[in-house]
Amino acid sequence: MTFFPVVSHTNMARIARAAPFWLSLALIPLAWIGAVFGGWTVILMPIATWYLFSLIDALAGTYEENADLETSEDELFWYSLVTIIWAPLQFVTLFGVLWYVTATGHLGGFEKVALFFGIGVLSGTIGITYAHELAHQRPAIERWQGDILLAMALYSHFRSEHLLVHHRYVGTPRDPVTARYNEGFHRYFPRVLRQQPVSAFKAEAAMLARKNLPWHHRSNPIWRYAALQITFLVWLSGLAVGAGWVYF
């Protein structure tokens, strides 16, 4: 049996331990660099996300230490803080970059596509990952931040499906996000996009039924998800049109 060293709870509380997670914040200035300067800089976000972080992992090697189970929530402050501040940073970046690019009109068609593809990578790769962590937290404000991050990626159903279905049925056919035997990515991905929202809706409806409430009851979080996503879509459309969107 292999035993891995345990990091003491006092050592876990050090900011240096959490520093690798803070590298995600480097994507924020990269988004603005692409928006301001254009050209080859518009591809910096996906390159950093997909390749730079992987290179750092390869150079740093495998992390084989375990955290002390006695580590308190307060001692994990620097780990949780980065997830909490990410929501407002992503919000400002998403809407701010859209406003700036459409207002100035200095980027060409390819530059716009590449830049906003990178914004999608940022909100999907980092935003959804942090939203997953926030969805598991107890404070309501953190769960709301998770909902806001998911709504910006139009993926709000993830919270319900993940907590009510995936956690219960992972590794079984009842879990949409568990890959089937010999299922390649190009079959897996569209199936998940199709099945996961339906699974989330059924799970929330079943929860309400156990309380003798109809699926359309106001407490169904599906309505909150829809309201957040529609709000963000309206804002995005309004910014683009109001700033005088220059079509390709």
C-alpha positions, 0 to 999 in steps of 0.5 A: 500500500502506498502512503502519501504525505499529509500537509498539516492544517496550518501549512494548508492555510498558507497563501503559497499553497493556494497560489497555483489556483490563482493562476486562473486570474491571469486569463482576465488581463489576457481577455482585455489585451486581446480586446485592446490590441487585437491581432495575434493576441486574441488567441492568448486565452485558449492557448493559455487555458489549454496548453500553458496550464498543461505545460505547468502541470507537466513541469511541476509533476504529480502532486502527491500530498493530502490535506489534513482532514482537520483543516478548517474552513477558515484555514482554506480561506485563500482557496475559497476566495479565488472562487468567490471573486471570480464571478464578479471578475468574469461578469465585468470581463464578459460585458466589458469586453463586449461593450468595448469591442462593439463601441470601438469597432477596431477589430476585424471579423476573425479577431472578434470570432477568436476573441469571443471564442476565448471568452467562451473558453474562459467562462466554460473552462474556469467559470463552470469549474468554479461554479461547481465548487460554489454549488457545493458550499453552504452560504447562499451567496456562494451558491448564487454566485455559482448560479450566475457563473453557470447562467453566463455560460447558458449552463444553469441546469448543471447545478440541479443535474449534478447535485440531484442526479450525478452524485446519486447515479454516477457510473450508471445509465441513469447519469447522463454525464457518465460516458457509455462503454466505448462512447467517443467524445463526438457521440458523448458531448451532443448526448450530454447537451441533449439529456442533461437539461431533461434530467435536471428538470425531471429531478427537480420535478420529482423533488417537488412531487415529494413535497406534494407540489406541482413541477411549475411551483415557484420554488422550482429553481428551473425558473431562476435559471431561466430568468438569469439566462434570459437576463444575460442574453438581453443584456448581451444583445442590448450592449451589442446593438446599443454600441452599434455592432459592426457585422462581419 
